[in-house]
């Protein structure tokens, strides 16, 4: 043997033989459609397990990105691991769930919800590749076949994450909740220590991204703009929220409504009996609620109303009317199934309209203006303010990505966005009047970028 050692030859020959067997008889490598084959099935060095992004078509270091514990991109890989730590164990103990890493109420989101599991599947992988991309049993072979196409993979069961509606509905299962087992964070869980849940599709996707928006990507898949993902995500978050609230299963928690759906700060405020104590609750112009009525969490409703006025004013007017009717009904009866259904339908119609809309430069600027200035009076509560900051970040990044704003000029307003992030870092330090002033100042700075 010259030029290659016996061990190297054996490994190369074995890999070549394996490929020959797989391509000669694809069914031998394929499991039943929907089967979760496990992260290990994606991690070969010729697939997605390289140490550096040196692939010709895709990076091929996606597994390393997924495992990176130093960035948000690695959070999905840690989803099951966090259940073994003290915070999760304390939550599970308070709720009487036993060990958190084994609790069904936790595993629906902290591990892949796989009904069918292949031989390499490990629950300790957390939110693995197939949790988002779909069980690979039906598409793994076609995925690495020569001349494979994205359309063929989707036909064989891969999840079409390039479609904003598909992606939003998938992400919402865990990042807001669903009717599936173990995929709903109750107020009891939050009271026991679970973090508050919030959702913004485009920003969350950007934090998790392990691929490049290059010419090859556009050749294989449609390239949806950041503003489209953001807008559709807002619409479907409202639709999911109202659908769950109105389904009769998640509406109540004992004698009380399920407070998960309500604005946390509306109840968790400072209380004082002093005669000169300043009220911390503010009236909201879009919610006709009497003082003392817990408001439904409308952070995504505010965003959706803002973008609808720009891109779908007809559907937006119907949505605003349905939202007002819903809030009115909330003040009269906490079980508002009909009003919730109507508002969910209006949000669904907006999602469909926004998913097919092409956003130009003027509309993206108008959407940013609507969030920063037009909706500013509605930022009376912490959760709406936090959502507005994420929107400002997302929409400014969209303008840069589309080539509508010079990156260096956009960086000039970054300090103001960072100050707004700081203003919403601590719910107990929320100062609504100061926040509204600051976000209007950001609106002025963004306006000068035109």
Secondary structure, DSSP 8 states (H G I E B T S, - for coil): --SS-HHHHHHHHHHHHHHHHHHH-GGGT--STT-B--GGGG--TTTT--SS---SSS-S-HHHHHH-TTSGGGTGGGTTGGGGSHHHHHHHHHHT-SSGGG-HHHHHHHS---SSB-TT--GGG-S-HHHHH--GGGTHHHHHSTT--HHHHHHTT---TTSHHHHHHHHHHHHT--SSTT----HHHHHTT-------HHHHHHHH--S--SHHHHHHS----HHHHHHHHHHHHHHHHHHHHTTSSSSEETTEE-GGGB-HHHHS------TT--------TT----TT---B--HHHHHHHHHHHHH-HHHHHHHHHHHHHHHHHHTT-S--HHHHHHHHHHHHHHHHHHHT----HHHHHHHHHIIIIITGGGTTSHHHHHHHHHHHHHHHHHHHHTTSS-HHHHHTTHHHHHHHHHHTS-GGG--HHHHHHHHHHHHHHHHTT-
